[in-house]
């Protein structure tokens, strides 16, 4: 950690030393190396992006979080590469990896067309945890008026998982003004659903989405 604090940003020699410590057998050392790399890594070093992307698959959640933070910093200069690397993890068989990939994508790909498509795809993931992560990450796109995301998000009101419904209700409250009527019409479709909990969720979403006094 001290090495990262003392070294200037973009010091390739120090970055090489820190990268080597990512192979350390102790996970606390790996974590310190990742954090330090975030401080000194070269602004346009694709190797760092690819290395950090692999840590999104690690079993240690602290390492995954730290790697996502580094990706967020480095991606400012290599955004397309970072998004492509992280998006590749959305095909992983482990739902936990897909969730962390979405978390990283939310940090590095806001308003980018590649990430928008990825989030919309994950709104239809078979795992409800992944759908929740996608609902949370899709909020910036909702605020920008992405109608496809609004339609997919409204469909999550029909989820049998309470957590997914809650995330959808919260996300719908952030719909952009110019698409509010579209969101309301999507929500209204769920008011005739056969499941009572879906109708209740739709009513709550409607109250959150509609402007005061409508």
PAZAPA-4460 file (N, C-alpha, C; in steps of 0.05 Angstrom, whole numbers, plus 32768, in hexadecimal, padded with zeros to 4 digits):
% residues 214
    n_x    n_y    n_z   ca_x   ca_y   ca_z    c_x    c_y    c_z   seq   type   mol
   8011   7FE8   8000   8000   8000   8000   8011   8019   8000     1      X     A
   8028   8019   8010   803A   8030   8011   8046   8035   7FF6     2      X     A
   804C   8020   7FE7   8058   8023   7FCC   8044   8032   7FBA     3      X     A
   802B   802C   7FBC   8017   803A   7FAC   8014   8057   7FB3     4      X     A
   8017   805E   7FCD   8014   8079   7FD6   802C   808A   7FCE     5      X     A
   8045   807E   7FCE   805D   808D   7FC8   8062   8091   7FAA     6      X     A
   8057   8080   7F9A   805D   8080   7F7D   804B   8093   7F6E     7      X     A
   8056   80A0   7F59   8045   80B2   7F49   8032   80A1   7F37     8      X     A
   801C   80AE   7F2F   8009   80A0   7F1D   8017   809A   7F03     9      X     A
   8015   8081   7EFA   8020   807A   7EE0   803D   806F   7EE2    10      X     A
   8046   8069   7EFA   8061   805D   7EFD   8060   8040   7EF5    11      X     A
   806B   803A   7EDD   8069   801E   7ED2   8078   800A   7EE3    12      X     A
   808F   8012   7EEE   809F   8000   7EFE   8091   7FF7   7F17    13      X     A
   8085   800A   7F25   8075   8004   7F3D   805D   7FF3   7F36    14      X     A
   8050   7FFA   7F20   8038   7FEB   7F17   803F   7FCE   7F12    15      X     A
   8057   7FC9   7F07   8060   7FAD   7F02   8064   7F9E   7F1C    16      X     A
   8070   7FAC   7F30   8074   7F9F   7F4A   805A   7F98   7F57    17      X     A
   8047   7FAB   7F56   802D   7FA6   7F62   801D   7F90   7F54    18      X     A
   801F   7F8F   7F3A   8012   7F7B   7F2A   801C   7F5F   7F32    19      X     A
   8036   7F5D   7F36   8042   7F43   7F3E   8037   7F3A   7F59    20      X     A
   8030   7F4D   7F6B   8026   7F46   7F85   8009   7F3C   7F84    21      X     A
   7FFC   7F3F   7F6D   7FE1   7F34   7F6A   7FE1   7F15   7F6B    22      X     A
   7FF9   7F0A   7F68   7FFB   7EED   7F69   8002   7EE3   7F85    23      X     A
   8004   7EF5   7F98   800B   7EED   7FB3   7FF6   7ED9   7FBE    24      X     A
   8000   7EC7   7FCF   7FEE   7EB3   7FDA   7FDB   7EBE   7FEF    25      X     A
   7FE2   7ED5   7FFA   7FD1   7EE1   800F   7FBE   7EF6   8002    26      X     A
   7FA4   7EF2   8007   7F90   7F04   7FFB   7F91   7F21   8005    27      X     A
   7F9B   7F25   801D   7F9D   7F40   8027   7FB3   7F4F   8018    28      X     A
   7FC8   7F40   800F   7FDD   7F4D   7FFF   7FD2   7F53   7FE3    29      X     A
   7FC3   7F41   7FD8   7FB6   7F46   7FBE   7FA5   7F5F   7FBF    30      X     A
   7F95   7F61   7FD5   7F84   7F78   7FD8   7F94   7F92   7FD9    31      X     A
   7FAA   7F92   7FE9   7FBB   7FAA   7FEB   7FC7   7FB1   7FCF    32      X     A
   7FCE   7F9D   7FC0   7FDA   7FA1   7FA6   7FC5   7FAD   7F92    33      X     A
   7FAC   7FA3   7F93   7F97   7FAE   7F82   7F92   7FCC   7F89    34      X     A
   7F90   7FD2   7FA2   7F8B   7FED   7FAB   7FA2   8000   7FA2    35      X     A
   7FBB   7FF6   7FA6   7FD2   8006   7F9E   7FD3   800A   7F80    36      X     A
   7FCC   7FF5   7F71   7FCB   7FF7   7F54   7FB8   800D   7F4B    37      X     A
   7FA2   8010   7F59   7F8F   8025   7F52   7F9B   8040   7F55    38      X     A
   7FAF   8043   7F65   7FBC   805D   7F6A   7FD2   8063   7F56    39      X     A
   7FDF   804E   7F4C   7FF7   8053   7F3B   7FF4   8049   7F1E    40      X     A
   7FDF   803A   7F18   7FDD   802E   7EFD   7FDD   8043   7EE7    41      X     A
   7FE8   803B   7ED0   7FEA   804C   7EB9   7FCE   8053   7EAF    42      X     A
   7FC8   806C   7EA8   7FAD   8074   7E9F   7FA2   8064   7E87    43      X     A
   7FB5   805B   7E76   7FAB   804D   7E5E   7FB8   8032   7E5B    44      X     A
   7FB9   8023   7E71   7FC5   8009   7E72   7FB0   7FF3   7E6F    45      X     A
   7FAC   7FE7   7E57   7F97   7FD3   7E54   7F9C   7FBA   7E65    46      X     A
   7FB6   7FB4   7E6B   7FBC   7F9D   7E7B   7FB0   7F9E   7E97    47      X     A
   7FAF   7FB6   7EA3   7FA3   7FBA   7EBD   7F85   7FB5   7EBC    48      X     A
   7F79   7FBE   7EA6   7F5C   7FBA   7EA3   7F55   7F9C   7EA1    49      X     A
   7F65   7F8E   7E91   7F60   7F71   7E8E   7F65   7F62   7EA8    50      X     A
   7F7B   7F6A   7EB6   7F81   7F5C   7ED0   7F6B   7F61   7EE4    51      X     A
   7F62   7F7A   7EE7   7F4E   7F80   7EFB   7F33   7F72   7EF4    52      X     A
   7F2E   7F6F   7EDA   7F15   7F62   7ED2   7F15   7F45   7EDC    53      X     A
   7F2C   7F38   7EDC   7F2C   7F1C   7EE5   7F26   7F1A   7F03    54      X     A
   7F2C   7F2F   7F12   7F27   7F2E   7F2F   7F09   7F31   7F35    55      X     A
   7EF9   7F38   7F21   7EDC   7F39   7F26   7ED1   7F1D   7F2A    56      X     A
   7EE1   7F09   7F22   7ED9   7EED   7F25   7EE3   7EE0   7F3F    57      X     A
   7EF2   7EF0   7F4F   7EFF   7EE5   7F67   7EEA   7EDF   7F7C    58      X     A
   7EF0   7ECA   7F8C   7EDE   7EC2   7FA2   7EDD   7ED6   7FB9    59      X     A
   7EF2   7EE7   7FBB   7EF4   7EFA   7FD1   7EE6   7F14   7FC9    60      X     A
   7ED1   7F1B   7FD7   7EC1   7F33   7FD0   7ED0   7F4D   7FD3    61      X     A
   7EE3   7F4E   7FE6   7EF3   7F66   7FE9   7F05   7F6B   7FD0    62      X     A
   7F10   7F55   7FC5   7F20   7F58   7FAD   7F0F   7F60   7F95    63      X     A
   7EF7   7F56   7F94   7EE5   7F5D   7F7E   7EDE   7F7B   7F7F    64      X     A
   7ED7   7F84   7F97   7ED0   7FA0   7F9B   7EE8   7FB2   7F94    65      X     A
   7EFF   7FAB   7F9D   7F17   7FBB   7F98   7F1D   7FBC   7F7A    66      X     A
   7F1A   7FA6   7F6D   7F20   7FA4   7F50   7F0C   7FB6   7F41    67      X     A
   7EF3   7FB6   7F49   7EDE   7FC7   7F3C   7EE5   7FE4   7F3F    68      X     A
   7EF0   7FEC   7F56   7EF8   8007   7F5B   7F0F   8010   7F49    69      X     A
   7F22   7FFE   7F46   7F39   8004   7F34   7F2F   8006   7F17    70      X     A
   7F1E   7FF5   7F0F   7F13   7FF6   7EF4   7F05   8010   7EEF    71      X     A
   7EF7   801A   7F03   7EE9   8033   7F00   7EFD   804A   7EFC    72      X     A
   7F13   804A   7F09   7F28   805F   7F06   7F36   805D   7EEB    73      X     A
   7F3E   8045   7EE4   7F4D   8042   7ECB   7F3C   8045   7EB3    74      X     A
   7F23   803E   7EB5   7F10   803E   7E9E   7F0C   805A   7E92    75      X     A
   7F13   806F   7EA2   7F0F   808A   7E98   7F1E   808E   7E7E    76      X     A
   7F34   807F   7E7A   7F45   8082   7E62   7F41   806C   7E4E    77      X     A
   7F38   8055   7E57   7F34   803E   7E45   7F18   8032   7E49    78      X     A
   7F04   8043   7E47   7EE9   803B   7E4E   7EDE   8023   7E3D    79      X     A
   7EE2   8024   7E24   7ED7   800F   7E12   7EE3   7FF4   7E19    80      X     A
   7EFE   7FF4   7E1D   7F0B   7FDB   7E25   7F02   7FD0   7E3F    81      X     A
   7EFF   7FE2   7E53   7EF7   7FDA   7E6E   7EDA   7FCF   7E6D    82      X     A
   7EC9   7FDC   7E5E   7EAD   7FD3   7E5C   7EAC   7FB7   7E4F    83      X     A
   7EBC   7FB4   7E3A   7EBD   7F9A   7E2C   7EC7   7F84   7E3E    84      X     A
   7EDC   7F89   7E4E   7EE7   7F75   7E60   7ED3   7F6E   7E76    85      X     A
   7EC6   7F82   7E81   7EB3   7F7D   7E97   7E9A   7F6F   7E8C    86      X     A
   7E91   7F78   7E75   7E79   7F6C   7E6A   7E7D   7F4E   7E64    87      X     A
   7E95   7F46   7E5F   7E9B   7F2A   7E5A   7E94   7F19   7E72    88      X     A
   7E96   7F25   7E8A   7E91   7F16   7EA3   7E73   7F13   7EA8    89      X     A
   7E62   7F20   7E98   7E45   7F1D   7E9B   7E3C   7F03   7E90    90      X     A
   7E4E   7EF4   7E82   7E47   7EDA   7E78   7E50   7EC4   7E8B    91      X     A
   7E5C   7ECB   7EA1   7E67   7EB8   7EB4   7E50   7EA7   7EC0    92      X     A
   7E56   7E8E   7EC5   7E41   7E7C   7ED0   7E3A   7E82   7EED    93      X     A
   7E4B   7E91   7EFA   7E46   7E97   7F17   7E37   7EB2   7F19    94      X     A
   7E1F   7EB2   7F24   7E0F   7ECA   7F27   7E1E   7EE0   7F36    95      X     A
   7E2E   7ED8   7F4A   7E3D   7EEB   7F5A   7E50   7EFB   7F49    96      X     A
   7E5E   7EED   7F36   7E70   7EFB   7F24   7E61   7F0E   7F12    97      X     A
   7E49   7F06   7F09   7E39   7F17   7EF8   7E30   7F31   7F07    98      X     A
   7E2A   7F2D   7F20   7E22   7F44   7F31   7E39   7F58   7F34    99      X     A
   7E50   7F4E   7F3A   7E67   7F60   7F3D   7E6F   7F6D   7F23   100      X     A
   7E6C   7F5E   7F0D   7E71   7F6A   7EF3   7E5E   7F82   7EEE   101      X     A
   7E45   7F7E   7EF5   7E32   7F94   7EF2   7E39   7FAC   7F04   102      X     A
   7E42   7FA6   7F1C   7E4A   7FBC   7F2E   7E62   7FCB   7F22   103      X     A
   7E75   7FBD   7F17   7E8C   7FCA   7F0A   7E83   7FDA   7EF2   104      X     A
   7E71   7FCE   7EE3   7E67   7FDB   7ECA   7E58   7FF5   7ED1   105      X     A
   7E4A   7FF5   7EE7   7E3C   800D   7EEF   7E50   8024   7EF5   106      X     A
   7E67   801D   7EFE   7E7B   8031   7F05   7E8A   803B   7EED   107      X     A
   7E8D   802A   7ED9   7E9F   8032   7EC2   7E8F   8039   7EA9   108      X     A
   7E76   8030   7EA7   7E69   8033   7E8D   7E4F   8043   7E8C   109      X     A
   7E4C   8055   7E9F   7E33   8065   7EA0   7E2F   8074   7E86   110      X     A
   7E17   8071   7E7B   7E0E   807E   7E62   7E1B   8073   7E49   111      X     A
   7E2B   805E   7E4B   7E39   8053   7E34   7E26   803F   7E27   112      X     A
   7E24   803E   7E0C   7E12   802C   7DFF   7E18   800F   7E04   113      X     A
   7E32   8008   7E06   7E39   7FEC   7E0C   7E2E   7FE3   7E27   114      X     A
   7E31   7FF4   7E3B   7E28   7FEC   7E56   7E09   7FED   7E57   115      X     A
   7DFD   7FFF   7E49   7DDF   8000   7E49   7DD4   7FE6   7E3F   116      X     A
   7DDF   7FDB   7E2A   7DD6   7FC2   7E1E   7DDB   7FAB   7E32   117      X     A
   7DF1   7FAC   7E40   7DF8   7F97   7E53   7DE4   7F97   7E6B   118      X     A
   7DDD   7FAE   7E75   7DCA   7FB0   7E8B   7DAF   7FA6   7E83   119      X     A
   7DA6   7FAE   7E6B   7D8C   7FA5   7E61   7D8B   7F87   7E5E   120      X     A
   7DA1   7F7B   7E55   7DA2   7F5E   7E52   7D9F   7F51   7E6E   121      X     A
   7DAE   7F5C   7E82   7DAE   7F50   7E9C   7D93   7F54   7EAB   122      X     A
   7D83   7F66   7EA2   7D68   7F69   7EAE   7D57   7F51   7EA9   123      X     A
   7D60   7F3F   7E97   7D52   7F27   7E91   7D62   7F0E   7E9A   124      X     A
   7D76   7F12   7EAB   7D86   7EFC   7EB5   7D75   7EE9   7EC5   125      X     A
   7D7B   7ECF   7EC4   7D6C   7EBB   7ED2   7D6F   7EBD   7EF1   126      X     A
   7D85   7ECA   7EFA   7D8B   7ECC   7F16   7D80   7EE7   7F21   127      X     A
   7D70   7EE6   7F36   7D63   7EFF   7F40   7D77   7F12   7F4B   128      X     A
   7D8E   7F08   7F57   7DA2   7F1A   7F61   7DAF   7F2B   7F4B   129      X     A
   7DB3   7F1E   7F34   7DBE   7F2C   7F1D   7DAA   7F41   7F13   130      X     A
   7D90   7F3A   7F13   7D7C   7F4D   7F0A   7D7B   7F65   7F1D   131      X     A
   7D7E   7F60   7F37   7D7F   7F76   7F4A   7D97   7F89   7F45   132      X     A
   7DAE   7F7C   7F40   7DC6   7F8C   7F3A   7DC2   7F9D   7F21   133      X     A
   7DB5   7F91   7F0D   7DB0   7F9F   7EF4   7D9D   7FB6   7EF8   134      X     A
   7D88   7FB2   7F09   7D75   7FC7   7F0E   7D82   7FDF   7F1C   135      X     A
   7D95   7FD9   7F2E   7DA3   7FEF   7F3C   7DB6   7FFD   7F29   136      X     A
   7DC3   7FEF   7F17   7DD6   7FFB   7F05   7DC9   8009   7EEE   137      X     A
   7DB0   8003   7EE8   7DA2   800E   7ED1   7D97   802A   7ED6   138      X     A
   7D98   8033   7EEF   7D8C   804C   7EF7   7D96   8064   7EE6   139      X     A
   7DB0   8067   7EE2   7DB9   807E   7ED1   7DAD   807E   7EB5   140      X     A
   7DA8   8066   7EAA   7D9C   8064   7E8F   7D7F   806C   7E90   141      X     A
   7D72   8065   7EA6   7D56   806C   7EA9   7D53   808B   7EAA   142      X     A
   7D65   8097   7EB8   7D65   80B4   7EBB   7D6A   80C2   7EA0   143      X     A
   7D78   80B3   7E8E   7D7E   80BE   7E74   7D68   80B7   7E60   144      X     A
   7D54   80A8   7E68   7D3D   80A2   7E57   7D41   808B   7E44   145      X     A
   7D4A   8074   7E4E   7D4D   805C   7E3E   7D33   804C   7E40   146      X     A
   7D23   804D   7E2B   7D09   8041   7E2B   7D0A   8022   7E2D   147      X     A
   7D1F   8016   7E20   7D21   7FF9   7E22   7D26   7FF1   7E3F   148      X     A
   7D37   8000   7E4D   7D3D   7FF9   7E69   7D24   7FFC   7E7A   149      X     A
   7D14   8011   7E74   7CFB   8015   7E84   7CE8   7FFD   7E80   150      X     A
   7CE5   7FF4   7E68   7CD3   7FDD   7E62   7CDD   7FC4   7E71   151      X     A
   7CF7   7FBF   7E6F   7D02   7FA7   7E7C   7D00   7FA9   7E9B   152      X     A
   7D04   7FC1   7EA4   7D03   7FC6   7EC1   7CE7   7FC3   7ECB   153      X     A
   7CD3   7FCD   7EBD   7CB7   7FCA   7EC5   7CAF   7FAD   7EC6   154      X     A
   7CBA   7F9C   7EB4   7CB4   7F80   7EB4   7CBD   7F72   7ECE   155      X     A
   7CD1   7F7E   7EDB   7CDB   7F72   7EF4   7CC7   7F75   7F0B   156      X     A
   7CB3   7F85   7F07   7C9E   7F87   7F1C   7C8F   7F6C   7F1F   157      X     A
   7C92   7F5B   7F0A   7C85   7F41   7F0A   7C96   7F2B   7F17   158      X     A
   7CAE   7F33   7F20   7CC0   7F1F   7F2C   7CB4   7F13   7F46   159      X     A
   7CBA   7EFA   7F4A   7CB1   7EEC   7F62   7CC3   7EF3   7F7A   160      X     A
   7CDA   7F00   7F74   7CED   7F07   7F89   7CE7   7F24   7F93   161      X     A
   7CE3   7F26   7FAD   7CDC   7F40   7FB8   7CF2   7F55   7FB3   162      X     A
   7D0C   7F4C   7FB5   7D22   7F5F   7FB1   7D22   7F6B   7F96   163      X     A
   7D1B   7F5B   7F82   7D1B   7F65   7F66   7D04   7F79   7F63   164      X     A
   7CED   7F73   7F6E   7CD6   7F85   7F6C   7CDE   7FA0   7F79   165      X     A
   7CEB   7F9F   7F91   7CF2   7FB8   7F9F   7D05   7FC8   7F8E   166      X     A
   7D19   7FBB   7F82   7D2C   7FC9   7F72   7D1F   7FD6   7F59   167      X     A
   7D0B   7FC8   7F4E   7CFD   7FD2   7F37   7CEC   7FEB   7F3F   168      X     A
   7CDF   7FE9   7F55   7CCF   8000   7F5F   7CE1   8018   7F63   169      X     A
   7CF8   8014   7F70   7D0A   802A   7F75   7D15   8036   7F5B   170      X     A
   7D1B   8025   7F48   7D26   802E   7F2E   7D11   803E   7F1F   171      X     A
   7CF8   8035   7F20   7CE3   8042   7F11   7CDE   805F   7F1B   172      X     A
   7CE4   8064   7F34   7CE0   807E   7F3F   7CF4   8093   7F34   173      X     A
   7D08   8088   7F26   7D1D   809A   7F1B   7D19   809F   7EFD   174      X     A
   7D03   8097   7EF2   7CFF   809A   7ED5   7D00   80B7   7ECD   175      X     A
   7D0C   80BC   7EB6   7D0F   80D7   7EAB   7CF3   80E2   7EA5   176      X     A
   7CF0   80FC   7EA8   7CD6   810A   7EA4   7CCA   8104   7E89   177      X     A
   7CDB   8105   7E74   7CD0   8102   7E59   7CC6   80E6   7E53   178      X     A
   7CCD   80D2   7E64   7CC3   80B7   7E60   7CB1   80AD   7E76   179      X     A
   7CA9   80C0   7E87   7C98   80B7   7E9E   7C7E   80AB   7E95   180      X     A
   7C71   80B6   7E80   7C58   80AB   7E77   7C5C   808F   7E6C   181      X     A
   7C72   808B   7E5F   7C78   8070   7E54   7C7C   805C   7E6B   182      X     A
   7C8A   8064   7E80   7C8E   8053   7E98   7C74   804D   7EA5   183      X     A
   7C63   8061   7EA8   7C49   805D   7EB4   7C38   8049   7EA5   184      X     A
   7C39   804B   7E8A   7C29   8038   7E7A   7C34   801B   7E7D   185      X     A
   7C4E   8019   7E80   7C5A   7FFE   7E85   7C52   7FF3   7EA0   186      X     A
   7C52   8004   7EB4   7C49   7FFC   7ECF   7C2C   7FF4   7ECF   187      X     A
   7C1B   8004   7EC0   7BFF   7FFE   7EC0   7BF8   7FE2   7EB5   188      X     A
   7C0A   7FD8   7EA3   7C06   7FBD   7E98   7C06   7FA8   7EAE   189      X     A
   7C14   7FAE   7EC4   7C17   7F9A   7EDA   7C00   7F9C   7EEE   190      X     A
   7BEF   7FAF   7EEB   7BD8   7FB2   7EFE   7BC3   7F9D   7EF9   191      X     A
   7BC4   7F8F   7EE2   7BB1   7F7A   7EDD   7BBD   7F5E   7EE0   192      X     A
   7BD5   7F5E   7EEC   7BE3   7F44   7EEF   7BD3   7F31   7F01   193      X     A
   7BD6   7F18   7EFC   7BC7   7F04   7F0D   7BD2   7F02   7F2A   194      X     A
   7BEC   7F09   7F2D   7BF8   7F07   7F48   7BF3   7F21   7F58   195      X     A
   7BE9   7F1D   7F70   7BE2   7F34   7F81   7BFB   7F45   7F88   196      X     A
   7C12   7F38   7F8D   7C2A   7F47   7F95   7C34   7F58   7F7D   197      X     A
   7C30   7F4F   7F65   7C38   7F5E   7F4E   7C27   7F77   7F4B   198      X     A
   7C0D   7F74   7F4F   7BFB   7F8C   7F4E   7C02   7FA0   7F64   199      X     A
   7C09   7F96   7F7C   7C11   7FA8   7F91   7C2B   7FB7   7F8A   200      X     A
   7C3E   7FA8   7F7F   7C58   7FB4   7F77   7C53   7FC9   7F62   201      X     A
   7C41   7FC4   7F4F   7C3B   7FD7   7F3A   7C2F   7FF0   7F45   202      X     A
   7C1D   7FED   7F59   7C11   8005   7F65   7C26   8016   7F73   203      X     A
   7C38   8009   7F81   7C4E   8018   7F8F   7C60   8026   7F7B   204      X     A
   7C66   8017   7F65   7C77   8023   7F51   7C6A   803B   7F43   205      X     A
   7C50   8039   7F40   7C40   804E   7F33   7C41   8067   7F45   206      X     A
   7C3E   8063   7F5F   7C3F   807A   7F72   7C5A   8087   7F72   207      X     A
   7C6F   8077   7F6F   7C8A   8082   7F6F   7C92   8090   7F55   208      X     A
   7C86   8086   7F40   7C8D   8091   7F25   7C7D   80A9   7F1D   209      X     A
   7C64   80AA   7F26   7C53   80C0   7F1E   7C5B   80DA   7F2C   210      X     A
   7C59   80F1   7F1F   7C60   810B   7F2C   7C4B   8111   7F41   211      X     A
   7C53   8120   7F55   7C41   8128   7F6B   7C29   8137   7F61   212      X     A
   7C11   812F   7F69   7BF9   813D   7F61   7BEE   8134   7F46   213      X     A
   7BF8   811E   7F3A   7BEE   8114   7F21   7BD4   8105   7F26   214      X     A
***
